[in-house]
Amino acid sequence: MDRNLALNLVRVTEAAALQSARYLGRGDKNMADQAAVNGMRRMFDTLTIDGVVVIGEGEMDEAPMLYIGEQIGKATENSIKVDIAVDPLDGTNAVAKGLPNAISVVAVAPRGCLLHAPDMYMNKIAVGPKAKGKVSLDLSVEENLHNLSEALNKPISDITVTMLDRPRHEELIREVRRVGARIKLFQDGDVAAAIATCFEDLGVDMLLGIGGAPEGVLAAAALKCMEGEFQGRLYPMNDEEKIRCKDMGLNDIKRILTIDDLAKGNEILFAATGISNGELLKGVVYYENNRAKTSSVVMRAETGTIRFIEAIHRLDKKPEYAK
């Protein structure tokens, strides 16, 4: 995978973040999301790639841009053929309410390497590199925490588990507390929460719980770049969703989807830009004279390189960012 593409992907997430952040705290999550979509789609049009969206804003009849199956990029005869997974705004409620940890994310891999995950729930577990191979969705919470304790060489009482603050996790919360670990709940955006397990300074050791399946693919791509561990199991809520899984070739709904099922190979690229302030990335800051600052991360699985990029943008000189 061309390493220059990795840096170009940052321009894509920057464009989405710069547009979406203008709606911070304005109470309109739909406008914030649409702004991110518009910014991201315009910047994709500048890339010389032959891309197909496999994780996007929905089916063609649900979304005018970045829909599943949409052709992306200025393809030429020699353009690399890639799968594209996007979440222009992971954390719509966070932006609408002015809360932290909203980000814009993109993952790219060679054609056929990113799972076309259905838009439904997924049960997830994520840990950093030191605990790779030590946890599983087939194990109990207690077993996973004991294994994690050994892998990290610290007592369970010092381990922090993060999960979405949702009523569906009440039993899971009780079980984690019973075993003795700490809990850090978050309101929105589980891609950033999964990534946090790979950075010791962020104080999160394991992600557990049920979130969106498309976000699971994006998280898996990021953790693949950082040699972390991610597993998912589809969690259909009704017969219609079960049928949809089978129509997409996912016949064994109860099967664990490993990180390699979700993001195959080592030619994975991942980029994210902060929209609102978070522990991993700072949010967009607008300055006088039509300037703005962004904070981003870009990763390559092939080399294991993780770059943090801060950029000052002159929006009057970047019309594709300023629209």
N, C-alpha and C positions, 0 to 999 in steps of 0.2 A: 504494500500500500504506500503510495506517494506521501512522504512525510510533509510535503508542502500543503497537502490537503488538510492535514490536522490543523495547521495554523489558519487556513481559510475557514475551517468550521467555526473557529472562535469568532470570526467576523459575522457568521450567521447567528450565533447565540447573542452576540453583542447587539446586533440590529434588533432582535426580538426584545431584548431586555430594555433597550433605550426607548422603544415605543411603549411597552407595557408599563414601565415604571411611571409614566406620566399619569397613570390612573391610580397610583398608590393612595389608599385611604378614601377613595371617592365613592365607594359603596357599589360599584358596578363591575362585577366579576366578568360579565360577558364582554363588555367593552375592553377590559384589560386583556382578556384572552384574545379577542379579535385583533387588537393592536399588535400583540406578540406574533400572531399568525402572519399578519400583513408584513411586518418587518422581516421575519424569517424567510418568507416566500420570496420577497424581492431580492434578498441577498443570495438565496440559492440560485436565482436566475443568472448570477454572475459567474458561477462555478462551471468549469469545463469537466463535467462528469455525466455519466449515463446512469442516473439514479432512479430507483423506484421506492416509493414510500410503502413500508410494510407495517409501521406503527405510526399512526397519525391522528388526525382530528375526526376520524370516523369514516364511514363509507361515502362514496361519491354523492349520494343523494342527501347526505347529512352535512357535508362541508364543501364549500366552493374551492378551498385551497388546502393543500397538504392532506388530502384525503388518501385513504389506503388505495394503492395501485397507481397513484399519480406519477407521471414521469417528471423527473426533476433534473435541472441543470442544462447547460448548453452542450449537448452531446455531439461529439465528432466521431469519425471512424475509429480513432485510436483511444477514445475515452474509456476509462475504467468503468466496468459495470458493477454497481454497488447497490446494496440494500440500505435504506435510510429509515431510522427510527427517530421520531421527534416528539417532544412535548414543549411547544413554544412557551408555555407557562405552566410549570409544575407548582401549584399553590395558588389557584385562582382566588380562593377565599382570603388567603394571606394578603394578596395585593389589595383586594377590595376593602379589607378592614385595616390595612396598614400594619399587618403583622409580619414577623420575620420569616426567613428561610424560603422565600419564593425564588425559583431559578428558572432559567431557560436551558433546555438540554437537547443535544443531538448525539446520536451514535451512528456510525457508518461502518459497514463491513462488506466484503466481496459478496456478490449476488448469491443468495441462498444460504447465507450464514446467520441471519437474524430471524428468530422465530416470529411468524405472523400470528401474534397472540390475539385471541378474541377479546373484545371489550367487555370484560367481566371481572369478577374478583379473583384473586390468587392468594393462597396462604404462602407466607414467605418466611425465610430465615436467612440472615446474612451475618457474616463475621469477617474479621480481618485475616491477613496472611498467617499469623501465628496459630490460628485455630482451624486452618484449612484442613478438611478431611476429618474433623473431630466432632462435627455436629450434623444433625439430620432431622428432617421433618418426620421421619419414622420413629424418632426417639421422643421420650417424654421431656417436658420442661426440666424436670429434675436431672435427668440423665444429661441433657445438653448443657446445663449449667455446671454440673460436676466435670464434664469433659472440658468445658471452656475454662474452668478454674485451673485445671491441670495444665492446659495449653498456655495460659497466660501467667502461670505461676503466681496467682494471687487468690485469696479466699473469695468464696461466693459473695460474702457480705460487701466486698469491694467491687463487684461486677455490676455494670449498669446495662440494663436492657431497655431499649427504646421501642415504642410502638405508637400507632395512631390512637388518639384519645377518642374512642368510639364505644358505644354501649356493647357492641359485639365482642369487645375484648375484656369484659368484666371478669369472666372466669379465668382468662389467661392472666390478668393482673393479679387475681387472688392466688393463683398457683405460683407465680414468680415471687410474690411476697412470702408465701408459705415456705418456699425453699430458702429465702433469705437474701435475694439479690435486690439491688436498687432498681428503681424504674424512672425513666424519663419519658413522659408523654409529649407528643407533639400534635398540632392541630391539622396540619396539611403538608403535603409534599414528601412522600416517602422515598423518592430517589436520593435526595440530599441526606436523609437519615441513614440509608443503606451505605452510602459512600463514607459517612462519618465513622463507621466501624473500622475503617482502614487507616484512620489517623489517630494515633494514641493520644495526642494532645486535646482532642475533642471530647474525650471522656465517655465515649459510647462503645460498648464491647459487643453487643449483639442486637440485631433488629429481629423482632418477631411480630407475627400477626397478619391480618388480612387487609390487602390493599388492591389497587388496580393491577390487572395482568399486564397491560401495555407498559406501565411504569416498571414492572418487574423485568422486562426485557432491557430497558434502559439501564436499570440498576445493575443487572448482570453484566452488561457491556462495560460499565465503569469498573466493576469489581474484577472483571477479567483483566483489565489493564493493570490493576494493582495487586493481582495474585491473591485476591480474597476469595471467599466462598459464598455462593448464593444458590439457594434452592427454592423452587416454587411448585405449588400444586394447585391446579385450577379449582375454583370454588364456585361452580354454577349455582344460581339461586332458584332455577326453575327448569322445567322440561325443555322450554324453548332454548335456553342457553346450553343445555346438554346436547341438543340436536345441532346447535351451531358448532360446538366443539367437534363433533363427528364430521360435519360437513367440511371442516377445515383440516381433517385428517388426524385430529387428536382423539383417537378412539378410546384410549385408556385414561379416563379423566382422573383416576386416583393415582396415576403414576407420578413419581417425583420427576420434575423437570430440572435437570442439573444445569450448572452454569454453561456447560458445553452444549446442552440442548437449546438453550436460549441465545447464546452467542458463540458460534462455532469458530474454531481456529484462533490464530494469534494476530491476524491482520484487522484488528478492531481499533477504531478511533472513537474517542469520546470527548465532547466539549460541553462546558456549562458556563453560564454567566449569571451572577447574582442580580436579582431584581429588587428585592427588599433585603435589608441587612440580615445576615445569617452567621452561624458559627464557622461555616466553611468558606463562604464568599460574602464580601460586602455588597450592599445594594448600589444601585445607580445613584450618583450624586450629580445634580445639575448646577452649573456655575454661571456666572455672568458672561456676557459676550458670546452666548450661544455655544457654550462648552459643557461637556459632561464627562464623568469618570466612570469606568466600569472595572469590575474585578471578575476574572475568569480563570478556569482551569482547563487544560487540554491534556489528554493522555493517549499513549500508544501502547497497545498490548505487546507488539512485536519487540520493542526495546525496553518497555517498562518505564519510559520517561513520563514524568508528571511535571508539567509547567504551569506555574501560576503567573497570570498576566494582568497587570494593571495598565489601563490605557486612558489617555485624555483625548477626547474627540472634539474636533472643531466641526460642529454640526452644519455650519454654513458651507463648509468645504466637502461635506459628505451628504449629498442630497438623498442618497438611498437610506441613510440613517435618520434623516430629519423629517421625512414625510409623515 
